Amino acid sequence: MIETKMELTPHERDLLSGAEGETMQKIMETLARYGDAFGAKRFVPLDGPAHLVGTYAIIATKPYVELLDQLVEEGIKTKLPFTGNPLPLDYDNIACTEEEKRVFDRIYVDQARLEANLAKIGMENPEAYTCACYLDEVGNTPKRGDNLAWAESSAVVYANSVLGARTNRNSGIIDLFCAIVGKAPQFGLLTDEGRKAHWIIELKTTKLPGPHALGSAIGLKVMEEIPYIRGLDQYLGQTLDSTAKDYLKEMGSSTASNGAVGLYHVENLTPEAKDFGEILIRPGAKTYVIDDAELERVVASYPLMWDDPEGAPEMAFIGCPHYSYSQLCTWTELLEAELKKQNREQLAVNTVFLAALPVLKKLKESDYYPRLRAMGAALTHICPLLYTANPLCAGKRIITNSNKLRTYSLARYVGDEDLVRILVRGEMGS
Ligand code: F3S
């Protein structure tokens, strides 16, 4: 048995000494080493289901695919059914050429095997593949104070900040191992002290900023530290209604991709900031002022990586992280109004909206679905980043209002107001 500085319960000690087999021993050893590396004193039981990030199979994830094979062979499962990140493929709803499909099928050659294994290990249901697992329609919605072990950065920051749950930004596989043992090492964001802010963000813009631009500025500045944001409540109010939640979902994903933010507090709005206010700010916290000019500077710094920077957009992805029902409805109305204004009936850009299957199901029961389809938009549950793993697709001139997608691909970021106009007109110009 390895040495660990963590205090272990008798059962944890048994696991570590191999009483439940070699595989469980290795899983426990990995978690104990992980806890030691971050100074954890003990494990805490998980209060809610996992949300796994490893839901796609490419050549680089082959060892992970084989690990799942082994878990299945040995009948090892997670303590609770879990949700998982979006899948890579949806030929029914995203138009692909035969050549693109052939390349996708080679890239994701082990995908069916991976999904079958995830189902055996504890995947809740085939509709639970989404990064927005916390939405009501999906149902993996942690409660305040729940200890979790998630890995998807946009979901981690939402769970911590908006829902007041507690999860570190774990890696894939650590999230799976914690789910199997039903425990996580207690350090960082799982402690009261670890949830205090290192930064005060003073928002001094003249209007509500775009959430991705604001999140980007914050993430680039604070990196993995915790910001306490002042001034956002003047625009979002002091109640976490669906508009505020949607905004914070977008902003958080951007803080987590341009930095590595796992938790932010918004003064007078997010649960811990409401209850504890400035007690959450560490002594000596640094201050970052964000005004209109600072946001413009940040957005202007994004590199434009299209082969032909002057070319017209070929494709648009909207909904990274996955959109809520109300966001899809709002976008339907925005696009309809712009089509009317430009005296057109169809979008000029191949536009793909992204949302969880249960959210899309709800949309299909409303009149918003036929309205979006009538203007030519597609709707899917995939992750657009996994679409760009195909070299035939990566080089397309893709536009998006997601700073996360922009950060990890060659896609070009466009704020919502401009995006609406571009989708209808088909050209980038102002
Ligand atoms: Fe979700 Fe994929 Fe974007 S996991 S946050 S849709 S990059």
Boltz pocket constraint, residues with backbone or C-beta under 6 A from the ligand:
constraints:
  - pocket:
      binder: B
      contacts: [[A, 85], [A, 86], [A, 131], [A, 154], [A, 253], [A, 319], [A, 320], [A, 321], [A, 322], [A, 354], [A, 382], [A, 383], [A, 384], [A, 385], [A, 404], [A, 405]]
      max_distance: 6.0
